[in-house]
Each structure stands twice: as structure tokens, then as C-alpha cells.
């Protein structure tokens, strides 16, 4: 069993930032992730552009140089690989954490490849692995996708894009520009208010001119192999369809956190319990970092405003070890 001061679960940007601070503090640590380095970013659409500028995504005093005003997914992947290499971080990839159990004053962390004894645990978990399901008949059909990577497969196809936030807008615009017949299904009365400022007028104009069709205050009620049934304010309608791209958002791994003993507030966002001054959860020795701190409010914490979590946590770890 590997003996460590800190186990960091999650090799995203904030997990890497925690590793950097742990290394600077001279702590024995390991960053463990079930997937690839910055796994959530890797699964973003191929042509995705960040809302933030590159300097706001920097960690570990490593400069992020981009060729664009807003960095792209490929640039971010290259940058975080360089961060990991520059700091010679101890990262264990393709290693899933299966359980975290407190034993006296330490934690036993069991993974698919190893067992660790750690004095502290940091949960720097993402939320991109668990999509919100539609829970409608036909959702299990092969034509229904909860992830999107590129527009080419949808050329000449009739697609329905569900949602009105950034992901849905990006998908609708990109697939339409690459030759898809696009219909949006939106539960709200309009495109989301937080949509990127350069994309919002674009999608609204495409809808206004009829290039992209949209049903507002509507929802999918049933998916068939060749059509989709939609509930609209004027009644149900059936639309011919080849693919459904459900950009309905994602959620943190609440069940995994509960098994580790983390408690949650009884609020609409299912916010985990933690001390904002130390980032320590209700379980002494287990810390939360990054987007997971917001619960279902996944647009509360980003790389740029949660980088500071790493320094806060490691400072507290140093004081309590």
C-alpha cells in the first residue's frame, strides 16, 4: 500500500493545480484520474473555443500562449500537458478510484490498480461524465447522443438539438453551417442568458430568418427511429429525424461523494457541505476543489475562479498535518 500525505482525485486543471501546490509544499502526493489528463476538456467538442482568455486558464506560473483571442480545446490540451511535464507531476491516469474509507486518522483509497494510505484527500472532480438524461421512451436508441465532437457525421441529416445553453447553441450553429437540417427544442421561452456574447446574436438571427428552426417552451416526449414527438404550447408535433443531440448538461458524481461521507445541503443545487475558508468538507481531511463545489450549479466555478482553491487547501493541509 502506497503511503502518501495527499491523494488528489481528478487530473483536471484544478487537480493539477492542487498537485503543484502539494509539490511546492514538499508533500507526498499523487493525482489519480480514471481517464486521460484533463479528461473533461478532452471530451469537449473538437472545435470548442473557451469563453476565457488564456491567462485566466494558467496554473503553476506556466504561461499559456494562444494564437487566438480565446484559446481552443487543442491549445488547452497542449498547455496542460506542458504544465504536467514542466512540474514533473505525479499523475496516475486510467486508474479509477473505487472507494475512499476513513480509518482512524488516515484514509484508505482503493483504485482499479492500487491501494493508497493518505492523510488527506482532495476531490477535484469534474462533471462531464454524467449527463442529465431526458427520461423519455426511445432515449436508448443509437441515434441519441449526449456528447458531441464534430459536425461532419450530421451533414445532410435532420437533427434535433435539445437545450439553449452554450453547448446547444454551439452544436446547432456548427452542424447547420456544415449542412445539417437543425431544429432546436428548448424548455425555456428563449435562448439562455449566459450564452457567449458572440454566439447569442448569431443563433437568434439564424432562428429569426428560419435557417434554424426552434420550438420554445417545448420538450421531447418520445423518440422513434425515424421521428421525434415534441410537446409544444400548441400541442404535440412529430418531426422527421435522424439524430438527437441532447445538450442537456451534466452533473457531478454525487453518489461517489456520498460514499466518501460528503454531505449535501437541502437546496435546489444539491450543494455539498464545505468550509469556504479551508475548502474542507464535513469529513475532516476530505477537501473539495473546483466545479464540484457548486453541486448542480455547474456554471458557478470555472478554472479561472477556482484556481485559488489549490492554495487554500494545501495551506490548510500544511497547518493540520
C-alpha positions as CSV (number, residue, x, y, z in Angstrom):
1,X,0.0,0.0,0.0
2,X,1.4,3.4,-1.1
3,X,1.8,5.8,1.8
4,X,1.0,9.5,0.9
5,X,0.2,12.8,2.6
6,X,-2.4,13.7,0.0
7,X,-4.4,11.8,-2.7
8,X,-5.9,14.1,-5.3
9,X,-8.8,12.6,-7.2
10,X,-9.1,14.2,-10.6
11,X,-6.4,15.3,-13.1
12,X,-8.2,18.3,-14.4
13,X,-6.8,21.8,-14.3
14,X,-7.7,22.2,-10.6
15,X,-6.4,18.8,-9.7
16,X,-3.1,19.7,-11.4
17,X,-3.1,23.0,-9.5
18,X,-3.5,21.1,-6.2
19,X,-0.7,18.8,-7.2
20,X,1.6,21.8,-7.9
21,X,0.9,23.3,-4.5
22,X,1.4,19.9,-2.8
23,X,4.8,19.6,-4.6
24,X,5.8,23.1,-3.6
25,X,4.9,22.3,0.0
26,X,7.1,19.2,-0.1
27,X,4.2,16.8,0.5
28,X,4.0,13.2,-0.7
29,X,1.1,13.3,-3.2
30,X,-0.5,11.5,-6.2
31,X,-3.1,12.8,-8.7
32,X,-5.4,10.0,-9.8
33,X,-7.8,10.0,-12.7
34,X,-10.0,7.4,-14.3
35,X,-9.4,8.8,-17.7
36,X,-6.9,10.9,-19.6
37,X,-5.1,14.1,-18.5
38,X,-7.7,16.9,-18.2
39,X,-10.4,14.3,-19.1
40,X,-13.3,16.7,-19.2
41,X,-11.5,19.1,-21.6
42,X,-10.5,16.2,-23.8
43,X,-14.2,15.3,-24.3
44,X,-15.2,18.8,-25.3
45,X,-16.2,19.3,-28.9
46,X,-13.2,19.3,-31.2
47,X,-13.6,22.9,-32.4
48,X,-14.6,24.3,-29.0
49,X,-13.4,27.8,-28.1
50,X,-13.1,28.8,-24.4
51,X,-15.0,31.7,-23.0
52,X,-12.0,32.8,-21.0
53,X,-8.7,34.3,-22.3
54,X,-5.6,32.2,-22.0
55,X,-4.1,34.0,-19.0
56,X,-7.2,33.1,-16.9
57,X,-6.6,29.4,-17.5
58,X,-2.9,29.4,-16.4
59,X,-1.8,27.4,-13.4
60,X,1.6,26.9,-11.8
61,X,3.2,30.1,-13.2
62,X,3.4,28.4,-16.6
63,X,2.5,30.9,-19.4
64,X,-0.4,29.9,-21.7
65,X,0.4,31.3,-25.1
66,X,-2.5,31.2,-27.6
67,X,-2.7,32.1,-31.2
68,X,-6.3,33.3,-30.7
69,X,-8.1,35.9,-28.5
70,X,-9.8,32.9,-26.9
71,X,-7.9,29.7,-26.7
72,X,-9.1,26.5,-28.4
73,X,-9.5,23.0,-27.0
74,X,-6.4,21.7,-28.7
75,X,-4.4,24.6,-27.3
76,X,-5.6,23.9,-23.8
77,X,-4.7,20.2,-24.1
78,X,-1.2,21.1,-25.2
79,X,-0.9,23.6,-22.4
80,X,-1.9,21.3,-19.6
81,X,0.4,18.6,-21.0
82,X,3.2,21.1,-20.8
83,X,2.2,22.1,-17.2
84,X,2.3,18.4,-16.1
85,X,5.7,17.9,-17.8
86,X,7.2,21.2,-16.5
87,X,6.3,20.4,-12.9
88,X,7.0,16.6,-13.3
89,X,3.7,15.9,-11.5
90,X,2.9,12.5,-10.1
91,X,-0.2,11.6,-12.2
92,X,-1.8,8.2,-12.4
93,X,-4.1,8.0,-15.4
94,X,-6.7,5.4,-16.4
95,X,-6.9,4.5,-12.7
96,X,-10.4,4.7,-11.3
97,X,-10.9,5.4,-7.6
98,X,-13.4,2.9,-6.4
99,X,-13.7,3.7,-2.7
100,X,-12.4,6.2,0.0
101,X,-12.8,5.0,3.6
102,X,-11.6,6.7,6.7
103,X,-9.6,4.5,9.1
104,X,-8.6,6.3,12.3
105,X,-6.7,9.4,11.2
106,X,-6.0,8.3,7.6
107,X,-7.9,7.3,4.5
108,X,-7.7,4.1,2.6
109,X,-8.1,4.9,-1.1
110,X,-8.8,1.8,-3.3
111,X,-8.4,2.1,-7.1
112,X,-8.6,-0.3,-10.0
113,X,-4.8,-0.6,-9.9
114,X,-3.6,0.2,-6.4
115,X,-4.3,0.9,-2.8
116,X,-3.2,4.1,-1.0
117,X,-3.0,5.2,2.5
118,X,-3.4,9.0,2.6
119,X,-3.6,11.5,5.5
120,X,-5.7,13.9,3.4
121,X,-7.9,13.6,0.2
122,X,-8.8,16.3,-2.3
123,X,-11.8,15.7,-4.5
124,X,-11.1,17.8,-7.6
125,X,-13.9,16.1,-9.6
126,X,-15.4,17.2,-12.9
127,X,-19.0,16.7,-14.0
128,X,-18.7,15.8,-17.7
129,X,-19.2,12.1,-17.3
130,X,-22.8,12.0,-16.1
131,X,-25.2,13.7,-18.5
132,X,-28.7,14.7,-17.4
133,X,-31.0,12.2,-19.0
134,X,-34.2,13.0,-20.8
135,X,-36.0,10.0,-19.2
136,X,-38.3,9.6,-22.2
137,X,-39.1,6.5,-24.3
138,X,-36.5,5.9,-27.1
139,X,-33.6,7.7,-25.3
140,X,-31.6,4.5,-25.6
141,X,-31.8,4.5,-29.4
142,X,-28.3,4.7,-31.1
143,X,-29.3,8.0,-32.8
144,X,-29.5,9.8,-29.4
145,X,-26.2,11.4,-28.3
146,X,-25.4,13.2,-25.1
147,X,-21.9,14.1,-26.3
148,X,-20.8,16.0,-29.4
149,X,-17.4,16.1,-31.0
150,X,-17.7,17.3,-34.6
151,X,-20.3,18.2,-37.3
152,X,-19.2,16.0,-40.2
153,X,-21.4,13.0,-39.3
154,X,-24.5,15.2,-39.4
155,X,-24.1,16.5,-42.9
156,X,-27.4,16.1,-44.8
157,X,-29.2,14.8,-41.7
158,X,-32.2,16.0,-39.9
159,X,-31.1,16.6,-36.3
160,X,-32.7,17.9,-33.2
161,X,-30.6,19.8,-30.6
162,X,-32.1,19.9,-27.1
163,X,-31.1,22.8,-24.9
164,X,-30.4,26.5,-25.1
165,X,-27.2,27.0,-23.2
166,X,-23.7,27.4,-24.7
167,X,-23.2,23.7,-25.7
168,X,-26.6,23.5,-27.5
169,X,-26.0,26.8,-29.3
170,X,-22.5,25.8,-30.5
171,X,-23.8,22.5,-31.7
172,X,-26.8,24.0,-33.5
173,X,-24.7,26.6,-35.3
174,X,-21.8,24.3,-36.2
175,X,-23.9,21.5,-37.6
176,X,-26.1,23.9,-39.5
177,X,-23.1,25.5,-41.1
178,X,-21.8,22.1,-42.1
179,X,-25.0,21.1,-43.9
180,X,-27.4,19.7,-41.3
181,X,-31.1,20.4,-41.1
182,X,-31.3,21.7,-37.5
183,X,-34.3,22.0,-35.1
184,X,-33.8,23.2,-31.6
185,X,-36.1,22.1,-28.7
186,X,-36.0,24.5,-25.8
187,X,-37.9,24.2,-22.5
188,X,-37.3,27.9,-21.7
189,X,-39.0,30.8,-23.6
190,X,-35.7,32.0,-25.2
191,X,-32.1,31.3,-25.7
192,X,-30.1,31.2,-22.4
193,X,-29.0,34.5,-21.0
194,X,-25.5,33.2,-20.3
195,X,-24.7,32.2,-23.8
196,X,-21.4,33.5,-25.1
197,X,-21.9,37.1,-26.3
198,X,-20.6,36.4,-29.8
199,X,-22.8,33.4,-30.3
200,X,-26.1,34.7,-28.9
201,X,-26.9,37.2,-31.7
202,X,-25.7,34.6,-34.3
203,X,-28.2,31.9,-33.1
204,X,-31.0,34.4,-32.6
205,X,-30.6,35.7,-36.2
206,X,-30.5,32.2,-37.6
207,X,-33.7,31.3,-35.8
208,X,-35.3,34.6,-36.8
209,X,-34.5,34.1,-40.5
210,X,-35.7,30.5,-40.3
211,X,-32.4,28.8,-41.1
212,X,-32.5,27.0,-37.8
213,X,-36.0,26.0,-36.6
214,X,-36.8,26.3,-32.9
215,X,-39.6,25.2,-30.6
216,X,-39.6,27.2,-27.3
217,X,-41.5,26.2,-24.1
218,X,-41.3,22.7,-25.6
219,X,-39.9,19.3,-24.7
220,X,-39.3,15.9,-26.3
221,X,-41.8,13.3,-25.0
222,X,-40.9,10.3,-27.2
223,X,-38.1,9.4,-29.6
224,X,-38.8,7.0,-32.5
225,X,-36.4,5.5,-35.0
226,X,-37.4,8.0,-37.8
227,X,-39.1,10.8,-35.9
228,X,-39.4,12.6,-32.6
229,X,-42.5,13.6,-30.8
230,X,-42.4,17.1,-29.2
231,X,-44.8,18.7,-26.7
232,X,-45.3,22.4,-27.7
233,X,-47.5,25.1,-26.3
234,X,-49.9,24.5,-29.2
235,X,-49.9,20.7,-28.9
236,X,-47.8,17.7,-29.8
237,X,-46.0,17.6,-33.1
238,X,-44.0,14.8,-34.8
239,X,-40.8,15.8,-36.6
240,X,-38.8,13.6,-39.0
241,X,-35.5,13.0,-37.5
242,X,-32.1,11.2,-38.0
243,X,-30.2,12.2,-34.8
244,X,-31.0,13.7,-31.4
245,X,-28.2,15.7,-29.8
246,X,-29.2,16.2,-26.2
247,X,-27.1,19.0,-24.8
248,X,-28.9,19.0,-21.5
249,X,-25.9,19.4,-19.2
250,X,-24.0,17.2,-16.8
251,X,-23.8,16.6,-13.1
252,X,-21.1,15.8,-10.5
253,X,-20.7,12.3,-9.3
254,X,-22.9,12.7,-6.2
255,X,-23.1,9.0,-5.3
256,X,-19.3,8.7,-5.3
257,X,-19.1,11.7,-3.0
258,X,-21.7,10.4,-0.6
259,X,-19.9,7.1,-0.3
260,X,-16.9,9.0,0.9
261,X,-19.1,10.6,3.5
262,X,-19.6,14.0,2.0
263,X,-23.0,15.6,2.9
264,X,-25.1,18.0,0.9
265,X,-27.4,20.9,1.6
266,X,-31.1,20.5,1.1
267,X,-31.2,23.1,-1.6
268,X,-32.1,23.2,-5.3
269,X,-28.5,22.9,-6.4
270,X,-27.6,19.9,-4.1
271,X,-24.6,21.9,-2.9
272,X,-22.0,19.9,-1.0
273,X,-21.1,20.9,2.6
274,X,-17.7,22.5,2.9
275,X,-15.9,25.3,4.8
276,X,-15.4,28.2,2.4
277,X,-12.3,29.3,4.4
278,X,-10.5,26.0,4.1
279,X,-12.5,24.0,1.4
280,X,-12.7,21.1,3.8
281,X,-15.9,19.1,3.6
282,X,-17.9,17.9,6.6
283,X,-15.5,14.9,6.7
284,X,-12.3,16.1,8.4
285,X,-9.4,15.6,6.0
286,X,-11.5,15.5,2.8
287,X,-11.4,18.7,0.7
288,X,-13.4,19.9,-2.3
289,X,-11.9,21.8,-5.2
290,X,-13.2,23.3,-8.4
291,X,-16.5,22.9,-10.1
292,X,-17.7,20.2,-7.8
293,X,-18.2,22.8,-5.0
294,X,-21.2,24.2,-6.8
295,X,-23.2,21.0,-6.9
296,X,-25.8,21.2,-9.7
297,X,-24.8,24.9,-10.3
298,X,-22.1,23.8,-12.6
299,X,-21.6,27.3,-14.0
300,X,-20.6,28.8,-10.6
301,X,-17.0,27.6,-10.6
302,X,-14.6,27.7,-13.5
303,X,-10.9,27.3,-13.9
304,X,-10.2,31.0,-13.5
305,X,-12.1,31.5,-10.3
306,X,-11.3,28.1,-8.6
307,X,-7.6,28.0,-9.2
308,X,-7.2,29.6,-5.7
309,X,-8.8,26.5,-4.2
310,X,-5.5,24.7,-4.6
311,X,-3.5,27.2,-2.5
312,X,-6.3,27.4,0.2
313,X,-6.4,23.7,0.6
314,X,-2.7,23.0,0.7
315,X,-2.2,25.8,3.2
316,X,-4.7,24.2,5.5
317,X,-3.2,20.7,4.9
318,X,0.2,22.0,5.9
319,X,-1.2,23.6,9.1
320,X,-3.0,20.4,10.2
321,X,-0.5,17.7,9.3
